[in-house]
Amino acid sequence: MEPKCTKQEILLFTSTSFSKKNFTETNDPNIKRSSGDIDQLEEACWNGLLPEIMPEINEETGSNNKLFVWSIDKAKFFLCIERAEQPMAAELLWSVNPYLFLLATNYN
């Protein structure tokens, strides 16, 4: 029996007040927010701030192994973040990414 690997997909919608927060690592109030709020959020996720931004995602995995961000897909209204112990292929039918899910429904 193969050992199971944990994979986690997270959708962060970019039109919410959560995504408009300041996720920079600096607390300097003189730094103005740019129009690239989504880019700032994406960069924060790549820099490992995701568990600090959303601490509940670590509790949900049920695994003691560390999950790494392997990909971030940027769409018009969301970021789809894939975290796993190791790189894994997306399972179309079980993905929360609407583009992958809708692609799989066309096969049925």
HELIX and SHEET records of a PDB file:
HELIX    1   1 PHE A   18  LYS A   20  5                                   3    
HELIX    2   2 ASP A   37  TRP A   46  1                                  10    
HELIX    3   3 LEU A   50  ILE A   53  1                                   4    
HELIX    4   4 GLU A   56  THR A   61  1                                   6    
HELIX    5   5 LEU A   92  TRP A   94  5                                   3    
HELIX    6   6 PRO A   98  THR A  105  1                                   8    
SHEET    1   A 3 LYS A   7  PHE A  13  0                                        
SHEET    2   A 3 PHE A  78  ALA A  84 -1                                        
SHEET    3   A 3 PHE A  68  LYS A  74 -1                                        
END                                                                             
